[in-house]
């Protein structure tokens, strides 16, 4: 009987070891993927904070709205990546299930948005024309200057600013 128990223990150890090595690349991939997205979200948050500080001189509401939205998106990505990272590190099935449910909801929302936008592509020129007509003169000048500056070289920009 002792010999039979020892064989069962060895067999169990082999199976557990085989499962560990099979799951290890998946765990490492999740840790790497979520760690990378945590860094990207921190960069996103930082650049949007800098954008708010640099665009503070503009009185337009739109100049700070997009960076604030970017900060919220960065914080959401940071929290979601941390959830996935921590769940993978601790091998907590509940946290990983919540993580994958949220990721699935995000993907389905993106697919629905793309389908919805693809239906409205025929009306896009009309929508852009209406939006341009509703835009104030100052905003139109700012948009045209921005597009103009993007299409020119930096030395010409320096001449304009001097």
Backbone torsions as a table, in degrees:
resi	resn	phi	psi	omega
1	UNK	NA	-38.6	178.5
2	UNK	-60.8	-41.0	-179.2
3	UNK	-65.1	-37.7	178.9
4	UNK	-67.1	-39.8	177.4
5	UNK	-64.2	-42.0	179.0
6	UNK	-62.7	-40.6	177.6
7	UNK	-64.3	-38.7	178.3
8	UNK	-65.6	-41.5	178.5
9	UNK	-62.8	-43.9	178.9
10	UNK	-63.1	-41.7	179.4
11	UNK	-65.0	-42.1	178.4
12	UNK	-63.2	-42.1	179.4
13	UNK	-61.9	-42.6	179.6
14	UNK	-62.7	-42.7	-179.4
15	UNK	-65.2	-45.4	179.4
16	UNK	-62.9	-40.8	-179.6
17	UNK	-65.5	-41.8	179.1
18	UNK	-64.0	-42.0	178.0
19	UNK	-65.7	-37.8	179.4
20	UNK	-63.0	-45.4	-178.9
21	UNK	-70.2	-27.6	177.2
22	UNK	-72.9	-39.2	-177.9
23	UNK	-82.5	-20.6	-175.9
24	UNK	-60.0	-44.2	178.0
25	UNK	-63.6	-35.6	177.6
26	UNK	-65.0	-42.3	178.7
27	UNK	-64.9	-45.2	179.0
28	UNK	-63.2	-38.3	177.8
29	UNK	-64.5	-42.5	177.2
30	UNK	-64.0	-42.5	179.1
31	UNK	-62.9	-44.7	179.7
32	UNK	-65.0	-46.4	-179.1
33	UNK	-60.6	-48.5	-178.0
34	UNK	-72.7	-34.2	175.4
35	UNK	-63.6	-40.8	178.0
36	UNK	-63.5	-43.0	-179.9
37	UNK	-71.1	-27.1	173.6
38	UNK	-65.4	-42.5	177.6
39	UNK	-64.9	-42.2	178.8
40	UNK	-62.7	-40.6	-179.8
41	UNK	-67.6	-35.2	176.3
42	UNK	-65.8	-39.2	176.1
43	UNK	-64.4	-41.4	178.6
44	UNK	-61.9	-44.1	179.0
45	UNK	-64.0	-45.3	-178.8
46	UNK	-63.3	-44.1	-179.6
47	UNK	-67.8	-33.3	178.1
48	UNK	-73.1	-33.6	174.7
49	UNK	-65.2	-42.6	176.3
50	UNK	-63.0	-37.7	179.3
51	UNK	-64.3	-38.1	177.9
52	UNK	-65.2	-42.0	179.9
53	UNK	-66.3	-40.1	-177.6
54	UNK	-75.6	-32.5	-177.9
55	UNK	-92.7	10.1	-176.7
56	UNK	-64.7	-24.8	-178.5
57	UNK	-74.3	-15.9	179.5
58	UNK	-82.7	129.3	-178.4
59	UNK	-79.3	-5.4	-175.2
60	UNK	-73.5	137.1	178.9
61	UNK	-66.4	-33.8	-177.0
62	UNK	-66.4	-23.2	-177.4
63	UNK	-69.8	-26.3	178.5
64	UNK	-106.5	-12.0	-178.7
65	UNK	-66.7	-46.9	-177.5
66	UNK	-66.5	-41.6	174.9
67	UNK	-63.4	-34.3	178.0
68	UNK	-67.0	-41.9	175.6
69	UNK	-61.8	-40.1	177.6
70	UNK	-62.1	-37.0	177.4
71	UNK	-65.5	-44.5	179.0
72	UNK	-62.6	-40.9	177.6
73	UNK	-64.3	-41.4	178.1
74	UNK	-62.7	-41.2	178.4
75	UNK	-66.3	-40.4	178.1
76	UNK	-62.5	-44.9	178.9
77	UNK	-63.8	-39.6	178.9
78	UNK	-62.2	-46.9	-179.8
79	UNK	-65.7	-42.2	179.8
80	UNK	-66.3	-40.9	178.3
81	UNK	-66.2	-38.6	177.5
82	UNK	-64.7	-39.1	177.8
83	UNK	-60.6	-46.2	178.6
84	UNK	-67.1	-39.7	179.7
85	UNK	-64.8	-48.6	-178.7
86	UNK	-66.2	-40.7	178.9
87	UNK	-64.0	-38.2	178.5
88	UNK	-71.6	-40.1	-178.3
89	UNK	-65.6	-43.3	-179.3
90	UNK	-88.1	-3.7	-177.3
91	UNK	53.3	43.4	179.6
92	UNK	-89.4	113.7	-175.4
93	UNK	-68.1	-32.5	-180.0
94	UNK	-66.1	-47.6	179.0
95	UNK	-62.9	-40.5	179.0
96	UNK	-67.3	-35.4	177.3
97	UNK	-65.9	-43.1	177.2
98	UNK	-62.2	-43.0	179.2
99	UNK	-58.6	-47.9	-178.1
100	UNK	-71.3	-31.9	175.9
101	UNK	-65.0	-43.4	178.9
102	UNK	-65.2	-42.9	177.8
103	UNK	-62.3	-40.1	177.8
104	UNK	-64.4	-41.0	177.7
105	UNK	-63.1	-39.9	178.3
106	UNK	-64.1	-44.5	-179.3
107	UNK	-64.4	-43.1	178.5
108	UNK	-64.3	-37.2	177.3
109	UNK	-65.1	-41.7	178.2
110	UNK	-64.3	-41.6	178.3
111	UNK	-63.3	-43.1	178.5
112	UNK	-63.2	-39.4	179.0
113	UNK	-65.7	-41.1	179.1
114	UNK	-65.9	-41.8	178.0
115	UNK	-63.6	-43.1	179.8
116	UNK	-64.5	-43.4	179.4
117	UNK	-68.6	-34.3	179.8
118	UNK	-66.4	-28.4	176.2
119	UNK	-71.5	-26.8	-176.3
120	UNK	-96.9	4.7	-178.5
121	UNK	-64.7	-29.0	179.2
122	UNK	-66.2	-29.5	-177.4
123	UNK	-94.6	2.7	-175.0
124	UNK	-60.1	-46.2	178.7
125	UNK	-59.4	-39.0	179.0
126	UNK	-66.9	-41.8	178.7
127	UNK	-64.1	-41.1	178.6
128	UNK	-66.4	-38.1	178.3
129	UNK	-64.2	-43.2	178.5
130	UNK	-64.4	-42.8	179.3
131	UNK	-64.0	-38.7	179.5
132	UNK	-66.5	-37.5	179.4
133	UNK	-67.7	-31.0	-179.5
134	UNK	-81.9	-12.6	-177.1
135	UNK	-74.6	141.4	179.7
136	UNK	-71.6	163.6	-178.6
137	UNK	-62.5	-41.8	-179.7
138	UNK	-62.3	-42.4	178.8
139	UNK	-66.7	-38.6	177.7
140	UNK	-61.9	-44.4	178.8
141	UNK	-63.1	-41.3	179.1
142	UNK	-63.5	-43.7	180.0
143	UNK	-64.9	-44.0	-179.5
144	UNK	-65.9	-39.3	177.3
145	UNK	-64.9	-40.9	179.4
146	UNK	-63.2	-45.4	179.1
147	UNK	-64.7	-40.0	178.8
148	UNK	-63.1	-43.0	-178.5
149	UNK	-68.9	-31.9	178.4
150	UNK	-70.3	-27.1	-177.0
151	UNK	-91.6	-1.6	180.0
152	UNK	-111.8	169.4	179.0
153	UNK	-87.1	168.6	-172.4
154	UNK	-69.2	-32.5	-179.8
155	UNK	-66.3	-37.3	177.4
156	UNK	-67.2	-35.6	177.5
157	UNK	-63.9	-42.8	178.6
158	UNK	-61.2	-38.8	177.5
159	UNK	-64.8	-37.4	179.1
160	UNK	-67.2	-37.2	-175.0
161	UNK	-80.0	-20.8	-179.8
162	UNK	-81.9	NA	NA
